[in-house]
């Protein structure tokens, strides 16, 4: 029986429905697409994180080299003597007038490491000094430890709030002069017996790096994939794993510069 609808119109409607059905996703196809997106995300997210951490590690390495360069420039102006880890007196020169200067080695080499004094004044006046849990982006801050900390396995992370990114080897002046790390004592760089194996600066949560009988390897941190960057007195920088760091003997040249008995 003919319902009065022209055959050409029926044919057009059928073709339209066929095209719409072909263009639509089936449930299986939709789930397949979602699964593929999930797989790609699982592959890409760790890769992006690894690339980001690699960039942070490269910045940290650059920071250490810049600090070592600043340390040697400071020594050239001070009869070849390295800056003290900390001095009980305020810094000489412009730093003596700045509140909360912390009188640590960071302040001694800051200008030599390329920091602008006007910016330093702003940092000091704000009361945040060199501490790495601030938003200050300076050579003294490793981007991998800004606002987070990864301590050595089973070790006390030390100062958490606030904390530093880098500590200067405080065992050397103690070994050579008998002064404590806060004494202002230092040493002449040319007296080092093996500068390529003597640690100058390492990543810590404290302003100094020293071997402590209770906590072991200072307040060392390992923010770079379970390791950290270490600068030696010859200007080289090395990545050291957490385990290798903990295995270093306290009387090793790494800490004592070859002067320990």
NUKEPA-400112 format. One record per residue (C-alpha): residue in three letters; x, z, y. Coordinates in steps of 0.02 Angstrom, whole numbers, padded with zeros to 5 digits, always signed. Layout:
AlaXZY;...
end
This chain:
Unk+00000+00000+00000;Unk+00065-00046+00171;Unk+00054+00094+00302;Unk+00065-00022+00449;Unk+00248+00016+00492;Unk+00347-00142+00514;Unk+00476-00167+00378;Unk+00612-00196+00507;Unk+00579-00022+00584;Unk+00586+00061+00412;Unk+00751-00026+00377;Unk+00825+00031+00545;Unk+00773+00214+00514;Unk+00850+00214+00342;Unk+01013+00146+00409;Unk+01017+00279+00545;Unk+00992+00420+00421;Unk+01127+00346+00310;Unk+01252+00341+00454;Unk+01213+00521+00506;Unk+01234+00582+00328;Unk+01401+00493+00313;Unk+01464+00568+00478;Unk+01420+00749+00435;Unk+01544+00870+00350;Unk+01498+00937+00181;Unk+01528+01122+00146;Unk+01674+01080+00031;Unk+01756+00973+00165;Unk+01735+01110+00296;Unk+01811+01241+00181;Unk+01955+01123+00143;Unk+01993+01101+00328;Unk+01988+01289+00357;Unk+02106+01317+00210;Unk+02229+01188+00278;Unk+02226+01269+00450;Unk+02259+01438+00370;Unk+02407+01370+00272;Unk+02482+01289+00427;Unk+02461+01450+00526;Unk+02547+01549+00387;Unk+02693+01428+00395;Unk+02706+01411+00583;Unk+02681+01591+00643;Unk+02836+01662+00554;Unk+02936+01511+00611;Unk+02885+01536+00792;Unk+02925+01723+00778;Unk+03096+01683+00704;Unk+03134+01560+00844;Unk+03079+01688+00974;Unk+03189+01823+00896;Unk+03335+01702+00886;Unk+03317+01671+01072;Unk+03315+01859+01105;Unk+03470+01882+00999;Unk+03558+01745+01097;Unk+03512+01832+01260;Unk+03580+01996+01191;Unk+03744+01910+01144;Unk+03755+01838+01319;Unk+03723+02011+01393;Unk+03866+02086+01293;Unk+03988+01952+01345;Unk+03937+01972+01526;Unk+03961+02161+01515;Unk+04133+02143+01434;Unk+04182+02022+01572;Unk+04121+02149+01701;Unk+04218+02286+01613;Unk+04381+02187+01625;Unk+04350+02141+01806;Unk+04323+02326+01842;Unk+04486+02367+01752;Unk+04582+02240+01858;Unk+04531+02338+02012;Unk+04571+02508+01935;Unk+04749+02495+01868;Unk+04693+02423+01702;Unk+04583+02571+01660;Unk+04414+02552+01577;Unk+04264+02636+01658;Unk+04223+02809+01590;Unk+04066+02821+01481;Unk+04001+02953+01602;Unk+04072+03052+01746;Unk+04011+03221+01804;Unk+04039+03163+01983;Unk+03935+03032+02069;Unk+04000+02855+02078;Unk+04120+02809+02216;Unk+04068+02685+02349;Unk+03887+02632+02373;Unk+03828+02715+02212;Unk+03864+02887+02282;Unk+03716+02870+02400;Unk+03591+02808+02271;Unk+03474+02938+02192;Unk+03474+02956+02003;Unk+03624+02844+01979;Unk+03651+02928+01810;Unk+03839+02906+01840;Unk+03863+02812+01677;Unk+03973+02661+01644;Unk+03828+02543+01683;Unk+03841+02587+01866;Unk+04030+02563+01871;Unk+04025+02384+01807;Unk+03856+02330+01878;Unk+03924+02231+02025;Unk+04064+02158+01918;Unk+03933+02102+01791;Unk+03842+02002+01924;Unk+03699+02116+01973;Unk+03647+02105+02155;Unk+03669+02269+02248;Unk+03504+02250+02342;Unk+03414+02235+02175;Unk+03511+02384+02107;Unk+03452+02487+02254;Unk+03272+02445+02213;Unk+03298+02494+02032;Unk+03379+02659+02076;Unk+03252+02703+02209;Unk+03111+02674+02085;Unk+03189+02805+01972;Unk+03203+02693+01820;Unk+03392+02665+01830;Unk+03459+02567+01681;Unk+03333+02621+01553;Unk+03274+02485+01437;Unk+03093+02539+01416;Unk+03060+02477+01591;Unk+03008+02305+01647;Unk+03176+02281+01732;Unk+03260+02125+01664;Unk+03446+02151+01687;Unk+03603+02122+01586;Unk+03589+02303+01526;Unk+03425+02270+01435;Unk+03411+02183+01267;Unk+03244+02091+01259;Unk+03224+02141+01077;Unk+03222+02327+01119;Unk+03112+02321+01272;Unk+02969+02441+01235;Unk+03012+02454+01050;Unk+03149+02525+00941;Unk+03214+02489+00767;Unk+03329+02630+00712;Unk+03450+02635+00568;Unk+03368+02675+00400;Unk+03345+02862+00381;Unk+03425+02899+00549;Unk+03358+02991+00700;Unk+03323+02856+00831;Unk+03378+02974+00969;Unk+03308+02954+01143;Unk+03143+02865+01135;Unk+03075+02888+01310;Unk+03169+02829+01403;Unk+03310+02744+01312;Unk+03454+02624+01343;Unk+03492+02458+01262;Unk+03681+02473+01256;Unk+03809+02612+01238;Unk+03995+02612+01280;Unk+04118+02675+01149;Unk+04143+02858+01198;Unk+04257+02901+01051;Unk+04404+02808+01127;Unk+04427+02914+01285;Unk+04395+03068+01180;Unk+04529+03013+01056;Unk+04658+02968+01188;Unk+04632+03106+01317;Unk+04543+03246+01226;Unk+04403+03241+01353;Unk+04221+03238+01303;Unk+04112+03087+01331;Unk+04042+03164+01491;Unk+04212+03211+01561;Unk+04248+03055+01661;Unk+04404+03026+01556;Unk+04454+02849+01515;Unk+04605+02749+01455;Unk+04710+02596+01496;Unk+04653+02441+01404;Unk+04830+02385+01362;Unk+04853+02541+01254;Unk+04728+02477+01124;Unk+04817+02435+00962;Unk+04688+02312+00897;Unk+04563+02256+01028;Unk+04485+02128+00911;Unk+04428+02267+00793;Unk+04390+02403+00919;Unk+04207+02417+00969;Unk+04176+02419+01156;Unk+03987+02409+01170;Unk+03852+02421+01039;Unk+03662+02427+01039;Unk+03602+02607+01053;Unk+03463+02716+01123;Unk+03592+02814+01222;Unk+03714+02776+01364;Unk+03862+02802+01247;Unk+03909+02754+01070;Unk+04001+02885+00968;Unk+04009+02944+00788;Unk+03913+03106+00774;Unk+03933+03220+00623;Unk+03745+03249+00612;Unk+03672+03080+00654;Unk+03814+02968+00595;Unk+03831+02805+00689;Unk+03784+02864+00862;Unk+03607+02819+00909;Unk+03628+02643+00845;Unk+03480+02524+00832;Unk+03459+02366+00730;Unk+03332+02259+00824;Unk+03393+02089+00766;Unk+03327+02061+00591;Unk+03398+02224+00523;Unk+03562+02207+00616;Unk+03635+02222+00790;Unk+03759+02137+00905;Unk+03925+02223+00939;Unk+04052+02178+01073;Unk+04238+02210+01044;Unk+04373+02241+01173;Unk+04444+02067+01149;Unk+04280+01995+01214;Unk+04210+01937+01047;Unk+04034+01976+00989;Unk+03982+02001+00808;Unk+03817+02027+00718;Unk+03828+02178+00600;Unk+03698+02228+00472;Unk+03629+02404+00467;Unk+03714+02443+00302;Unk+03884+02377+00357;Unk+03870+02480+00515;Unk+03833+02639+00419;Unk+03977+02604+00299;Unk+04109+02607+00438;Unk+04218+02762+00423;Unk+04217+02875+00578;Unk+04408+02861+00585;Unk+04407+02672+00573;Unk+04484+02565+00710;Unk+04306+02514+00751;Unk+04278+02685+00829;Unk+04453+02750+00866;Unk+04550+02594+00916;Unk+04684+02629+00786;Unk+04731+02796+00864;Unk+04652+02915+00737;Unk+04771+03013+00627;
end
